[in-house]
Amino acid sequence: MPPLWKKLRKNPFAAAVSSAEAPAKISVRGLDKSFEEKQVLTNIDLDIERGESMAIVGRSGEGKSVLIKCILGLLTPDRGEILIDGHSLDSDEGDALRASIGIVFQGGALFDSMNVWQNVAFRLLQQGTAKRKAKQRALQCLNAVELPAKTAELDPSELSGGMRKRVAIARTMASDPDILFFDEPTSGLDPITTDLINELIVNCTKSLGATAVTITHDMSSVYKTADRAALLFDGRLVWQGSKRAMAGSKDAHVRQFVQGKAQGPMTRNSPQENNTHASNTQASNTQARQGAENYDSASENRKTS
């Protein structure tokens, strides 16, 4: 691990608390979510402990992204409770909780109108951090993801897919988040770059002392980055356990997913899956746009307060 990783944690948001005293970092109870007549998530119960790395896995269209959007407050569940550090995002602690969350979006989601260092420092600049200090922090984070300083002045269009992922991770690190969400972080990458990104995720999570949640269908990412995994199928969590237990599980759903078999309980309704995935994605994205205003408003309030 590069020495710089040890210097990145500067905001002790999460004080050391004994496991006997602290609630789960993220707690989901009885979560239901539907779009019109389509039930997407049903009675989801999930605890993610402080400092744990959890992978949420499943086939495309099974509701992984919808679950994460509900946890982030971008979508409103039909039923159930979601707590972060024992508090709801709708509570008085909501703004502070949102400020403690970092997200690495699928594809990076970099702003084309900004160069690399401005992308990395975006949240800091929005919060009123001086430009010189924000750039210094951006360069530090770029170094941590093993990108040279000259990368800072490049435009996103000049970056390869792997470089975009690294910049996205650096941007998430810049504001010292206490919780990290990774949305399909290795999607579309070659095997070598995939392994490099997985190593960066591990280093980033450990250096920040953060709790990590990764959406993926890539088992190499699960084995490399996660402590535990939860398998979604047909809107339900059908299995949870350690990655070691997952590798040796005799559960039919787990075996089919881990082994990548065409035949099994997860493919009985496969002829309908493409239409279901498309409709779920469109509906969730529409609702999430409205939910995203919560983060924009919270950021603006912190900036002007």
N, C-alpha and C positions, 0 to 999 in steps of 0.2 A: 504494500500500500504506500503510495507517495506520501512523504512527510507533510505535504500541504493539506492533505485530508484532515490531519489532526488540528489544523489551525482554523477550520471553517466554522466550527460551532462557537458563536459569540452571543447567542441569545438563549439563556437558560430558561425557556418558556416552561418546560416540563421539569419541575423540581423532582428530586429523587423521593419517591414515596414507596413505602413497603407495599407489596402485593396484597397484604391482608387489609390495608387501609384503602387502597385505590380501587375505583370502579374500573371496568373494562374501558380501554381507550375508546373503542367504538362498540356500541351495543345496539343491536337491531332485534326487535321483538314483534312478532305477529304481523309482519309487513305484507300488505296486499297492494298491488298496482294493476290497473287495467286501462286500456284505451278503447273507448266505446264499448263494444261487447266482447272484446278480446282480453282475457285474463292473462297478464304477462308474468306477474309474481304472485305467489300464494303462500301465505303464512311463513314468511322467512324469519328464522331465528339465527342470529349470528353474533358471536362475541369475538372481538379482535383485541388482544391484550397489549398493554403498553410495551413498546419496543419490539413487537412481533412483526414479522413479514408474512402476510397472508396473500395467497394467490386464489383468485376466483376464476374458475375454469368452466368450460362448457362449449358446446358447438355455437356457431353463429346463429343469432336470433333467439337464444335461450333466455335473454333478459339480463346478461351481465352488466351491460352499460346502463340499463334502466335502474338496476340496483344501486350502482355507484352514483348515478344522478340523484337518486332519492337520498342517499347518505349525505351528498353534498348540498342538498336543499334546492337543487335545480329542478326537481320534480316533486310534486306533493303526493304522498302515498294516499290511497283510499282508506287505509286502516293501518294501525300499528304505531310503534314508537321507535325513534332513533335518537340515541344519546351519544354525545362526544364528551368524554371526561365527566359523565354523569349529568350533562346539561343538553338541552335542546338548542338547535340553531335559532329557534324563535324566542329563546329566553334573553334575559338582559346580557348574558355572556356571549350572545350570538356573534357580534362583531369581532370579538377577540378570538373566538373559535375559528371564524372564517379566515382571519389573518394568520392563523397558525397552520393553514392547509396549503400544500403545494400540489399542482397537477401537471403531469407530463402527458399532453394530449397525443392521440394517435397521429402520426405524421409530423409532429412537432408543433404545428399551429403557430409558426413564426409570423411576425408582421412584415410583409414585403416592403412596406414604406420605411422601415428602420434597418439600420445595419445590425451586425451581430451583437456588439456590445450593448447597443440600445435595447435590443430584444431581451438580453440577459438582465439588464438593469431596469426593465420596464416597471415592475412593481415598486421598486425603490424610488424611481423618478416620480411615479404617481403619488407616492406618499410624501413627497417634498424633500427627499434626500438631495444634497448638493450634487451637481453634475460630476464634479471631479471625484468625489467620494464614491458615487454610484459606479463610475467607470472603473475605479480601482477595484471595487468589489467584483465587477463583471470580469475583469482580467484575472482575478484570483480564482474565480469559479471556472473560467475557461481553462486555466492551467490545471485545475483539479480534474477536469474531464479529458485532459491530455490533448488539448488543442493549443497551438502556438499563438503567441500574442498577436501576430499579424492577421489572424482570423477575425479579430475584433472589428476590423474596418470593412470586412466583406459584406455583401448583400446576401440575403437568404438564397437568392437564385443562383449564387455561385457555389453553394454547398452541395455535397453529395448527400445521399439519404442517411448514411451513418453519421455524417457531420451534423446534419439537422437534428438527429436524435440527441447527440451530445450537447448541442447548444440548448435544446429544450430541457435537458437535465440540469445544465448549468443555470438556466433561468429559474428553475424551481429551487435550486440550492441557494440562490442569491438572497432570498428573504428569510433564510433559516427556518423553514417550516418544521412543525412538530409532527405533522402527518403528511405522508407522500402517497399520491395516487398515480399509478402508471397505467395508461390505457393502451394495451397492445404495443408495448415499447419496442418489440423486435419484429413487428409486422413488415414484410417486404424486404428484409435484410438477408444477406448471404450468411452461411453458418459461422464464418469467422467473425464477421461484424456483430452477429447476434451474440456470440460469446463475449466479445469485448463490451457490448452494451450491458449484458447481464452482470459482468464484473463491476462496471461503473455503478449500476444500481445497488449492488451489495455494498460497495465502498461508500457511496453517497448516503445510504440509509444508516450505516454504522457510524460514519463520521458525524452526522447530525443527531444521532441518538433518536432517530425518528421511528414512528410506526409506519409500516408500508402496506399498501393494498395494490395488487397488480391484477389487472384483467388480462387474461391470455388464454390461448389454446395451444401454446407451444410448451410441451412438456420439458424441453431442455431448460427453459426459463424457470419453470416450477422447481426443478431439481437444483438449479443453481442459486436462485434468489429467495425462495420461500422457506419458512419454517413449517407452515401448515397450508392446506389447500381445502377449498370447498367446491363441490361439483354441482352446477346448476343443470337441471333437466326438466323440461316441461313446466317451467316457472317455479320449481321447488328445489330446495337444497336437498339432494338425495344422498349426499355423503360429505362428511367433514373429518379431517384427521391430519396427522403429520405426513410429510412427503415420503418418509420411509414406509409408513403404513399404506400410503397410496400405491407405492410401487409393488407391494406384496398383497394388495387387497384382492379378495375373492368376490367382491361385489360385482355383479354383472355389468352395471353401468360404468363403474370405474375401470374394469378390465377392458371393455370395449373402447373407452376413450383413450386410456393409456396406450393400448396396443394399436389404435387406429384401425379397427376392424369395421368393414362395411355392414356386417350383419350383427344385430344385437338389439337390446331394448331401446337404444337411443335413436334408431333409424326406422321404427315402425311406421311413422307418419312422414317419412322423408319427401314424398311427392309434393307436400304442401309447404315445405319449409321455406322456399324462396319467397313466395308471396307473403307468408307470415313475417319473415324477417324484414322485408321491405316496408310493410305496413307498420310494424312495431317501431322501426327506426324513424320513419317519417313522423309518426305521432309523438314519439319521445322527444325528437329534436324540436318540434313545434312548441311543446310545453316547456322544454328546457330553455328556450330563448327567453321566455318570460321569467323563468326562475333565475337566469343569469343576472337580471337586473338587481337582484339582492346583493350580489357581490359588487357590482358596479356602484350601487348606492352606498354600500358599506365603505368601499374604498374612498369614495368622494367625501363621505362624512368624516372619516379619519383625517383626510387631507385638509379639510376646512376647519376642523375642531381645534 
